[in-house]
Amino acid sequence: MKRPHRSTHARIWSILGWALPLALLALLALKQTPPNDRPAVLLKAPEAQGSSQ
């Protein structure tokens, strides 16, 4: 004989098993992407300090 709380527990975890990944995918889909129209910023190499030989 199956206890009622076990079937409820299994049903809840089944729903969460589908709902949580779908919510995560929805959040990733709705995440705003950074603008691509900004110009690239080139970084300079640090200038050598100290004695130059």
C-alpha positions in Angstrom: 0.0 0.0 0.0 1.3 3.4 -1.0 1.1 6.2 1.5 -0.6 9.4 0.3 2.3 11.7 1.3 4.7 9.6 -0.8 2.7 10.1 -4.0 2.3 13.8 -3.2 6.1 14.1 -2.6 6.8 12.4 -5.9 4.3 14.6 -7.7 5.9 17.8 -6.3 9.4 16.7 -7.2 8.3 15.8 -10.7 6.8 19.3 -11.1 9.9 20.9 -9.7 12.1 18.8 -12.0 10.4 20.4 -15.0 9.6 23.8 -13.6 13.1 24.8 -12.3 15.0 24.1 -15.6 12.3 25.9 -17.6 12.5 28.9 -15.3 16.3 28.9 -15.6 16.1 28.8 -19.4 13.5 31.6 -19.4 15.8 33.8 -17.2 18.7 33.2 -19.6 16.6 34.0 -22.6 15.4 37.2 -21.0 18.8 38.3 -19.9 19.9 41.5 -21.7 22.9 41.2 -23.8 25.5 44.0 -23.8 25.4 46.4 -26.7 27.7 45.4 -29.5 27.9 48.9 -31.1 30.5 50.2 -28.7 34.0 50.6 -30.1 36.7 48.2 -28.8 39.0 49.7 -26.3 42.6 48.7 -26.8 44.7 48.4 -23.7 48.3 49.6 -23.6 51.0 47.3 -22.4 52.5 48.6 -19.1 55.6 50.7 -19.8 58.8 49.2 -18.4 60.1 51.1 -15.4 63.5 50.9 -14.0 66.9 50.7 -15.7 66.9 50.1 -19.4 70.0 48.3 -20.7 
